[in-house]
Amino acid sequence: MAQQNGDNETKPLTQAYLTDKPKIQPKYDVHRDVLSHDVVIKQTGYGARDKSIPSGMRRSWNNWSFLSLFVGIMPIVQWLPRYSLRRDAMGDLVAGITVAIMNIPHGMAYGILAGVTPGCGLALAIFPVLVYMILGTSRHISIGTFAVISMMTLKVVQTYATEDSVLLAPAVTLVNGTAAVAGGAAEAVKVADIITPIEVATALAFCTGLLHLGMGFFRLGTLAALLSDPLVNGFTTGAAVHVTVSQLKDVLGVQVPRYKGAFKIVFTVIDLFKSIPSTNVVALTICVCIMIFMTICNEFLKPCLSKRCRLPFPGELISVIGGTLVSRLLQLNENYGVTLVGDIPKGLPMPELPRMDLIPVVAVDSIAIAIVSFSVVMSMGLTFAKKHSYEVRANQELFALGMANCISSCFSCYPLACSLSRSVIQEQTGGVTQLASLVSAVLIIMTLLWMGPFFSTLPRCVLAGVIIVALKPMFMQARELKKYSKQGKLELLTWLATFILVVLIDIDYGLLIGILISLLALYIKGLKPYCCQLGTIPEAPAVYVDLNHHRNAIEVPETKIFRYVGSLNFATKMYFRHSLYSSIGLETTKLQQSKTATAAVKANGMTAQNGEVAHLNPFNFLILDFSMLGHVDVAGCKTITDIMKELKARGVRMFISSPSDRVYDTLVHSMALGEGPFETFPTLHDAVEYARAFQVA
């Protein structure tokens, strides 16, 4: 509490004010008349907010500012002027170098995983990073490749791209506008019908960017909250299974047919078992050695060196460089038939617009990718924002991702996301802003300009080993299943259903069904809000607590107090009515008996205090505590009116206490439409004292 001194200056708060208890025990002593809510509204000069469209447009115009709009769209102008070279530059430099070291093997590996070239994966660490640095609001996430998005891109590429047997033919000649395979092949393919994997991937990235921009324009950033933790956890774990299975063919050094549709992963595993006799022993040996080396690095070397050096041990880069050197020295492809990553063009890709005719083709597939990528970016961004006390704006993130996808699609990039491991490393090594990503992008550019062809002889089994070991954190997420089972059956069902459907059916269909199950669980929980009957504490009459959990609490004489937490609308009105009657000890049959008895009393001219009516009337007042009611609609107000009329027939008077301004406005609006009238009070204690005044009288 602020304290005034002699010169009217406010004494600043010290740590004692924040932790110590006051020396004098505070007293709660209020003497005033009981107030109705209408009186409070008049005394405070309350005015309901004008919700009309012209009023909303006027408020938007009055609050509009070109400077604030520009600063909001370009977050870099907020933090760059406050950037300190002495304080922040070294951390960003170290983090950028570290992320670049990780990005080289990750970009190449996930580029192949996405069904395109390793160069496309490296380009994904350059162009979208530069766009996000200007437009993004998160300062620590590492934009680029992500295993799940790469796997989802692979599914789309395999669906719409021309088969590799046509694209990788030994020689192709043009014959009357067609591409004929050399060697006298009878089959000819029209040039216009050839769709390369890169064309599909870039069109997918462009369409994903358009979806992100559309979601940002319609302010749909809050939809990311609909993806619950069990859903995201089960989805990413199931996607990790897909990624692992897709790499097994490179681990064994064999070729297996492609499958589409449900249970394709099962058919792929069956074919892999059948091809075990034809395993390339050299490729398998190299992959196992890489996996052992990477496991030792991740489990032992990196934790030990992290205590002595800010730069983590570059195990992935050592594996890639070492595998390339061994392949060059032993000529693994020529002598042992080990599959290589192939040619990596020297230099940066030339800008080229995506094929617009493919946009309608991949539009449906891009929806799932847009949702997943945005969810991953937001979850990681919010994690670091909470840790470092800054704000991540969801709609601005959608705009940044949309622009990054659209622009990078012109440079041979497929849809982007943020890497979990690289983001953590970027933050742990001292990264302060997205300038760390700029340093990483510059180093990747240097790699493409001068070292791209060097990695063309890298065995694919090396990258397969790097990917499989990197997926360990995703598989370890399955340990969260025990926690979700304790949270509730719906959380457990969401995780299991999402994981099983992603693995058995497909990634996008599993995600869609998982979202539906998660929404269904949310709906079920919304239909059963928390409610209870309140009582008072003998030592503190103005304190009201749940009678079910506080044994020493007692009921207010002749008064029932019912608290309802949640929303009261057309979907929950039946639950509200049932919960209210069950809590206060009334059933539908008793209400019918009460109506019959009341009618008999009126017919016989008896008083309401005699006979059966008095027996069916154990209390005279009902108070609805709406202090935790977030929303009520017209259907909810009608339900309250019906309950009030039913209770009035039994001689029970109903009050409403502590409605929020939003709820109060709806109650007033419903009374203008013929509902009510409702007796409302600003606090629960006002309503209790008002009812007690009738008992005293």
Rosetta blueprint (number, residue, H / E / L):
1 M L
2 A L
3 Q L
4 Q E
5 N L
6 G L
7 D L
8 N L
9 E L
10 T E
11 K L
12 P L
13 L L
14 T L
15 Q H
16 A H
17 Y H
18 L H
19 T H
20 D L
21 K L
22 P L
23 K L
24 I L
25 Q L
26 P L
27 K L
28 Y L
29 D L
30 V L
31 H L
32 R L
33 D L
34 V L
35 L L
36 S L
37 H H
38 D H
39 V H
40 V H
41 I H
42 K H
43 Q H
44 T H
45 G L
46 Y L
47 G L
48 A L
49 R L
50 D L
51 K L
52 S L
53 I H
54 P H
55 S H
56 G H
57 M H
58 R H
59 R H
60 S H
61 W H
62 N H
63 N H
64 W L
65 S L
66 F H
67 L H
68 S H
69 L H
70 F H
71 V H
72 G H
73 I H
74 M L
75 P L
76 I H
77 V H
78 Q H
79 W H
80 L L
81 P L
82 R L
83 Y L
84 S L
85 L H
86 R H
87 R H
88 D H
89 A H
90 M H
91 G H
92 D H
93 L H
94 V H
95 A H
96 G H
97 I H
98 T H
99 V H
100 A H
101 I H
102 M H
103 N H
104 I H
105 P H
106 H H
107 G H
108 M H
109 A H
110 Y H
111 G H
112 I H
113 L H
114 A L
115 G L
116 V L
117 T L
118 P H
119 G H
120 C H
121 G H
122 L H
123 A H
124 L L
125 A L
126 I L
127 F H
128 P H
129 V H
130 L H
131 V H
132 Y H
133 M H
134 I H
135 L H
136 G L
137 T L
138 S L
139 R L
140 H L
141 I L
142 S L
143 I E
144 G E
145 T L
146 F L
147 A H
148 V H
149 I H
150 S H
151 M H
152 M H
153 T H
154 L H
155 K H
156 V H
157 V H
158 Q H
159 T H
160 Y H
161 A L
162 T L
163 E L
164 D H
165 S H
166 V H
167 L H
168 L L
169 A L
170 P L
171 A L
172 V E
173 T E
174 L E
175 V E
176 N L
177 G L
178 T E
179 A E
180 A E
181 V E
182 A L
183 G L
184 G L
185 A L
186 A L
187 E L
188 A E
189 V E
190 K E
191 V H
192 A H
193 D H
194 I L
195 I L
196 T L
197 P H
198 I H
199 E H
200 V H
201 A H
202 T H
203 A H
204 L H
205 A H
206 F H
207 C H
208 T H
209 G H
210 L H
211 L H
212 H H
213 L H
214 G H
215 M H
216 G H
217 F H
218 F L
219 R L
220 L L
221 G H
222 T H
223 L H
224 A H
225 A H
226 L H
227 L L
228 S L
229 D H
230 P H
231 L H
232 V H
233 N H
234 G H
235 F H
236 T H
237 T H
238 G H
239 A H
240 A H
241 V H
242 H H
243 V H
244 T H
245 V H
246 S H
247 Q H
248 L H
249 K H
250 D H
251 V H
252 L H
253 G L
254 V L
255 Q L
256 V L
257 P L
258 R L
259 Y L
260 K L
261 G L
262 A L
263 F L
264 K H
265 I H
266 V H
267 F H
268 T H
269 V H
270 I H
271 D H
272 L H
273 F H
274 K H
275 S L
276 I H
277 P H
278 S H
279 T L
280 N L
281 V H
282 V H
283 A H
284 L H
285 T H
286 I H
287 C H
288 V H
289 C H
290 I H
291 M H
292 I H
293 F H
294 M H
295 T H
296 I H
297 C H
298 N H
299 E H
300 F H
301 L H
302 K H
303 P H
304 C H
305 L H
306 S H
307 K L
308 R L
309 C L
310 R L
311 L L
312 P L
313 F L
314 P L
315 G H
316 E H
317 L H
318 I H
319 S H
320 V H
321 I H
322 G H
323 G H
324 T H
325 L H
326 V H
327 S H
328 R H
329 L H
330 L H
331 Q L
332 L H
333 N H
334 E H
335 N H
336 Y H
337 G L
338 V L
339 T L
340 L E
341 V L
342 G L
343 D L
344 I L
345 P L
346 K L
347 G L
348 L L
349 P L
350 M L
351 P L
352 E L
353 L L
354 P L
355 R L
356 M H
357 D H
358 L H
359 I H
360 P H
361 V H
362 V H
363 A H
364 V H
365 D H
366 S H
367 I H
368 A H
369 I H
370 A H
371 I H
372 V H
373 S H
374 F H
375 S H
376 V H
377 V H
378 M H
379 S H
380 M H
381 G H
382 L H
383 T H
384 F H
385 A H
386 K H
387 K H
388 H H
389 S L
390 Y L
391 E L
392 V L
393 R L
394 A H
395 N H
396 Q H
397 E H
398 L H
399 F H
400 A H
401 L H
402 G H
403 M H
404 A H
405 N H
406 C H
407 I H
408 S H
409 S H
410 C H
411 F H
412 S L
413 C L
414 Y L
415 P L
416 L L
417 A E
418 C E
419 S L
420 L H
421 S H
422 R H
423 S H
424 V H
425 I H
426 Q H
427 E H
428 Q H
429 T L
430 G L
431 G L
432 V L
433 T L
434 Q L
435 L H
436 A H
437 S H
438 L H
439 V H
440 S H
441 A H
442 V H
443 L H
444 I H
445 I H
446 M H
447 T H
448 L H
449 L H
450 W H
451 M L
452 G L
453 P H
454 F H
455 F H
456 S H
457 T H
458 L L
459 P E
460 R H
461 C H
462 V H
463 L H
464 A H
465 G H
466 V H
467 I H
468 I H
469 V H
470 A H
471 L L
472 K H
473 P H
474 M H
475 F H
476 M H
477 Q H
478 A H
479 R H
480 E H
481 L H
482 K H
483 K H
484 Y H
485 S H
486 K H
487 Q H
488 G L
489 K H
490 L H
491 E H
492 L H
493 L H
494 T H
495 W H
496 L H
497 A H
498 T H
499 F H
500 I H
501 L H
502 V H
503 V H
504 L H
505 I L
506 D L
507 I H
508 D H
509 Y H
510 G H
511 L H
512 L H
513 I H
514 G H
515 I H
516 L H
517 I H
518 S H
519 L H
520 L H
521 A H
522 L H
523 Y H
524 I H
525 K H
526 G H
527 L H
528 K L
529 P L
530 Y L
531 C E
532 C E
533 Q E
534 L E
535 G E
536 T E
537 I E
538 P L
539 E L
540 A E
541 P E
542 A E
543 V E
544 Y E
545 V E
546 D E
547 L L
548 N L
549 H L
550 H L
551 R L
552 N L
553 A L
554 I E
555 E L
556 V L
557 P L
558 E L
559 T E
560 K E
561 I E
562 F E
563 R E
564 Y E
565 V L
566 G E
567 S E
568 L E
569 N L
570 F L
571 A L
572 T L
573 K H
574 M H
575 Y H
576 F H
577 R H
578 H H
579 S H
580 L H
581 Y H
582 S H
583 S H
584 I L
585 G L
586 L L
587 E L
588 T H
589 T H
590 K H
591 L H
592 Q H
593 Q H
594 S H
595 K H
596 T H
597 A H
598 T H
599 A H
600 A H
601 V H
602 K H
603 A H
604 N H
605 G L
606 M L
607 T L
608 A L
609 Q L
610 N L
611 G H
612 E H
613 V H
614 A H
615 H H
616 L L
617 N L
618 P L
619 F L
620 N L
621 F E
622 L E
623 I E
624 L E
625 D E
626 F L
627 S L
628 M L
629 L E
630 G E
631 H E
632 V E
633 D L
634 V H
635 A H
636 G H
637 C H
638 K H
639 T H
640 I H
641 T H
642 D H
643 I H
644 M H
645 K H
646 E H
647 L H
648 K H
649 A H
650 R L
651 G L
652 V L
653 R E
654 M E
655 F E
656 I E
657 S E
658 S L
659 P L
660 S L
661 D H
662 R H
663 V H
664 Y H
665 D H
666 T H
667 L H
668 V H
669 H H
670 S H
671 M H
672 A H
673 L L
674 G L
675 E L
676 G L
677 P L
678 F L
679 E L
680 T E
681 F E
682 P L
683 T L
684 L H
685 H H
686 D H
687 A H
688 V H
689 E H
690 Y H
691 A H
692 R H
693 A H
694 F H
695 Q H
696 V H
697 A L
